[in-house]
Amino acid sequence: MSAASQKQPGNANEGARQRVRFNKLQKRLRREAGQAIADFNMIQQGDRVMVCLSGGKDSYTMLEILRSLQLSAPVDFELVAVNLDQKQPGFPEHVLPQYLEREGVPYYILEKDTYSIVKEKVPEGKTTCALCSRLRRGSLYGFAEEIGANKIALGHHRDDIVETLFLNMFFGGKLKAMPPKLRSDDGKHIVIRPLAYSREKDIARFAEMKQFPIIPCNLCGSQENLQRQVIKDMLRGWDRDHPGRIENIFAAVQNVAPSQLADTRLFDFERLEDGQSATNPGAAHLLDVLNLHH
C-alpha cells in the first residue's frame, strides 16, 4: 500500500469531523437567530429585509443564516443585500458583486464617498468610528426607502451589545446598550439585529469555515487605542478567566429591575412613603426611558 493511500482514511475521518463541527455550529447560529427573530418579532409576512453587507465576517454570516432560515420560515419574506461603497482607497470593488452573483443573492452597491468626509472632518489620530457610523447609517436608511425595504438588518452580535453597554457606562455615564430591534430616530425605519444572541467567536469560526471573502476596513483598522478595543480586551479576558460571565451580563440587559436602580424618571421613589411603590407611568416603555433604542 502506498504512502498516499495510507493517509486517505485519516484524511477522510478528519473531513468527517470537520463536517460534524460545521453542522453543529451552523445549527447553533440558526437556532439563536431564529430565537432572536421570534423573541423580538423581527420579521413578519411580506417583509422586504435590506441586509447591510460590509464585507466583514458578521454581515456575511448574517446573510447566510437569514438565507438558510428563509427556506424554512413560517412566513414569506424577501432579502436584498446592500453594500455601501464608502470609497476607501484600495477597496476591492469586485469582491462583493462576484460573491453575491455566485450565490444568487439580489443586491445593490450604493456608492457614497463618506471616506473623504470622515478624513476631512476628523483630526489625525482621533477616532473616526462615530462620524463614519453616522454617515453610513444615514446613507443606508435613505436607500432603504428607495428600494422599498421596510426592515434593515445589521450584523451586530451579542458581544457588540455587551461592549456597547460598558462603553456607555464607562465613557458616557449611561445605562444604555444596543437593542435587537429598534425604530430609528426619524421614526421611518425598523432596524433588526438577528445575531443578537450569537457569540462573536462562533461567528468568526463560521466565517472561517465558509471561507467568506473578507474585506478589511482600512479606515479605522489602524486605530489600535479605540475605547471599544479596550472594552473588547477586557471582556475577552473575563470570558477566558470567568466562563459564563459574559452570558450573565447579557442576561442582565434582558432583566432590568427599575426599583433597584436610581433613575427617578423610571421609578417613583418620591411616593414610597405613601405606599406608591409602582413604577412611574412612563416606565411602561422601559427601553425608551433607558435610551436603549438608539
C-alpha positions in Angstrom: 0.0 0.0 0.0 1.4 3.4 -1.0 2.0 6.2 1.5 -0.7 8.3 -0.2 -3.3 5.6 0.2 -2.3 5.0 3.8 -3.1 8.7 4.5 -6.5 8.6 2.9 -8.5 7.1 5.8 -7.1 9.7 8.3 -8.0 12.5 5.9 -11.5 11.2 5.4 -12.0 10.9 9.1 -10.8 14.4 9.7 -13.0 15.7 6.9 -16.0 13.9 8.5 -15.2 15.5 11.9 -14.9 18.9 10.2 -18.4 18.5 8.7 -19.9 17.5 12.0 -18.4 20.5 13.7 -19.6 22.8 10.9 -23.1 21.4 11.0 -23.3 21.8 14.8 -22.1 25.4 14.6 -24.5 26.2 11.7 -27.4 24.7 13.7 -26.5 26.8 16.7 -26.3 30.0 14.8 -29.6 29.2 13.0 -31.3 28.4 16.4 -30.0 31.6 18.0 -31.0 33.8 15.1 -34.4 32.1 14.9 -35.0 32.6 18.6 -34.0 36.3 18.4 -36.3 36.8 15.5 -39.1 35.2 17.3 -38.5 36.9 20.7 -38.4 40.4 19.2 -40.8 39.8 16.3 -38.2 41.0 13.9 -39.6 39.6 10.6 -43.2 39.4 9.5 -45.1 38.1 6.5 -44.2 40.1 3.3 -41.3 42.0 4.8 -38.5 43.2 2.5 -35.4 43.0 4.5 -32.4 45.0 3.5 -29.3 43.1 4.6 -26.4 45.5 5.2 -23.3 43.7 3.9 -20.0 45.3 4.8 -17.7 42.5 3.7 -16.9 41.6 7.3 -17.4 38.3 9.0 -20.6 39.4 10.9 -22.6 40.6 7.9 -21.6 37.6 5.7 -22.7 35.3 8.5 -26.0 37.2 9.0 -26.8 37.0 5.3 -26.0 33.3 5.2 -28.1 32.5 8.3 -31.1 34.6 7.1 -31.0 32.8 3.7 -31.0 29.5 5.5 -33.9 30.5 7.8 -35.8 31.9 4.8 -36.1 28.3 3.4 -38.0 27.0 6.4 -39.6 30.1 7.9 -43.4 30.0 8.6 -43.7 33.4 6.8 -42.6 34.6 3.4 -40.0 37.4 3.4 -37.6 38.9 0.9 -33.9 39.5 1.3 -31.8 42.0 -0.6 -28.2 42.7 0.1 -26.8 46.2 0.1 -23.2 47.3 0.3 -22.2 50.9 0.9 -19.0 51.6 -1.0 -17.5 54.4 1.0 -14.7 54.9 -1.5 -11.9 53.9 0.8 -8.6 53.7 -1.0 -7.8 50.2 -2.2 -11.4 48.9 -1.6 -11.8 45.8 -3.8 -15.0 46.7 -5.5 -15.2 43.4 -7.4 -15.3 41.1 -4.3 -18.9 41.5 -3.1 -20.6 41.6 -6.5 -18.8 38.4 -7.5 -19.7 36.7 -4.3 -23.4 37.8 -4.4 -23.8 36.9 -8.1 -22.3 33.5 -7.5 -24.7 32.9 -4.5 -27.7 34.2 -6.5 -28.5 37.0 -4.0 -30.2 40.1 -5.2 -28.0 43.1 -4.3 -27.3 46.8 -4.7 -24.0 48.6 -4.4 -24.5 52.1 -3.0 -21.6 54.5 -3.8 -21.1 57.3 -1.3 -17.8 59.0 -0.7 -18.1 59.1 3.1 -14.4 58.3 3.4 -13.3 61.8 2.2 -15.8 63.5 4.6 -14.5 61.5 7.6 -10.9 62.2 6.8 -11.7 65.9 6.3 -13.7 66.3 9.5 -11.8 64.1 12.0 -8.4 65.3 13.1 -5.5 62.9 12.6 -5.2 60.3 15.4 -8.8 60.8 16.6 -11.5 58.1 16.4 -13.3 58.0 13.1 -16.0 55.4 14.1 -18.7 57.8 15.4 -18.8 60.0 12.3 -18.3 57.1 9.9 -21.2 55.2 11.5 -23.5 58.2 11.4 -22.8 58.9 7.8 -23.1 55.2 6.9 -26.4 54.9 8.8 -27.9 57.9 7.1 -27.0 56.7 3.6 -28.4 53.2 4.3 -31.6 54.4 5.9 -32.3 56.7 2.9 -31.6 53.9 0.4 -33.9 51.5 2.2 -36.8 53.9 1.3 -35.7 54.0 -2.3 -35.8 50.2 -2.7 -38.9 49.7 -0.7 -37.3 47.8 2.2 -39.3 48.0 5.4 -36.6 46.3 7.6 -32.9 47.0 7.9 -30.8 44.1 9.1 -27.4 44.8 10.8 -24.8 42.2 11.8 -24.2 43.2 15.4 -23.9 40.2 17.7 -24.1 39.6 21.5 -20.6 40.8 22.2 -21.3 44.1 20.4 -24.3 44.6 22.7 -22.3 43.9 25.8 -19.4 46.0 24.7 -21.8 48.9 24.0 -23.2 48.6 27.5 -19.8 49.0 29.1 -18.8 51.8 26.6 -21.8 53.8 27.7 -21.3 53.2 31.4 -17.5 53.9 31.4 -17.4 56.8 29.0 -20.9 58.1 28.7 -22.4 57.7 32.2 -25.5 56.0 30.8 -27.1 52.6 31.3 -27.6 52.1 27.6 -26.9 49.2 25.2 -27.7 48.1 21.7 -31.2 46.5 21.3 -32.0 43.6 19.0 -34.8 45.7 17.4 -35.4 49.4 17.2 -37.2 52.2 15.5 -34.9 54.8 14.0 -34.9 58.4 15.4 -36.8 59.7 12.4 -39.5 57.0 13.0 -39.3 55.7 9.4 -37.2 52.6 9.8 -37.2 49.4 11.8 -33.7 48.1 12.4 -33.1 44.4 13.4 -30.1 42.5 14.7 -30.7 38.8 14.0 -27.4 37.8 15.5 -28.1 39.4 18.9 -27.9 36.1 20.7 -24.8 34.8 18.9 -21.2 34.9 20.2 -18.5 36.6 18.1 -16.2 33.7 18.4 -18.9 31.4 16.9 -19.4 33.8 14.0 -15.7 34.1 13.4 -15.4 30.3 13.3 -18.3 30.0 10.9 -16.9 32.7 8.6 -13.6 30.8 8.5 -15.2 27.5 7.8 -17.3 29.1 5.0 -14.2 30.9 3.6 -16.1 34.1 3.1 -14.1 36.7 1.1 -13.5 39.1 4.0 -12.8 42.7 3.2 -11.0 44.6 6.0 -11.9 48.2 6.9 -8.9 50.3 6.1 -10.5 53.5 7.5 -10.4 52.5 11.2 -8.5 49.3 11.2 -5.3 51.0 12.3 -6.8 52.7 15.3 -5.4 50.4 18.0 -6.4 52.5 21.0 -10.1 52.7 20.4 -12.2 52.7 23.5 -14.2 49.8 22.1 -11.0 47.8 21.7 -10.1 48.4 25.4 -13.6 47.1 26.3 -13.2 44.2 23.9 -9.9 43.1 25.5 -11.4 43.4 29.0 -14.4 41.2 28.1 -12.1 38.7 26.3 -10.1 38.3 29.5 -13.3 37.8 31.5 -14.5 35.2 29.1 -11.2 33.4 29.4 -10.9 33.6 33.2 -14.5 33.5 34.2 -16.6 31.4 31.8 -20.2 32.3 31.8 -19.7 35.9 32.9 -20.5 37.4 29.5 -23.7 35.3 29.3 -24.8 36.7 32.7 -24.1 40.3 31.7 -26.2 39.9 28.5 -28.9 38.2 30.6 -28.9 41.3 32.8 -29.7 43.5 29.8 -32.9 41.5 29.5 -33.7 41.5 33.2 -33.9 45.1 34.4 -35.2 45.9 37.9 -36.2 49.7 37.9 -36.7 49.9 41.6 -33.2 48.7 42.3 -31.6 51.5 40.2 -31.6 55.2 40.8 -33.4 56.8 37.9 -36.3 59.0 39.2 -37.8 59.1 35.8 -38.1 55.3 35.8 -39.3 54.6 39.4 -41.4 56.7 41.8 -39.1 56.9 44.8 -40.7 60.1 46.0 -44.1 58.4 46.9 -42.7 55.3 48.5 -43.8 56.5 52.0 -47.4 56.7 50.7 -47.3 53.1 49.6 -46.9 54.1 46.0 -44.2 51.6 45.0 -45.2 51.3 41.4 -43.0 52.4 38.5 -43.7 55.9 37.0 -46.3 56.0 34.3 -43.6 56.3 31.6 -41.8 53.2 32.8 -44.1 51.0 30.7 -41.8 52.0 27.9 -38.7 50.9 29.7 -36.4 50.6 26.7 -37.3 54.2 25.7 -36.6 55.6 29.1 -33.3 53.8 29.4 -32.3 55.1 26.0 -31.7 51.5 24.8 -33.4 52.3 21.5 -30.6 54.3 19.9 
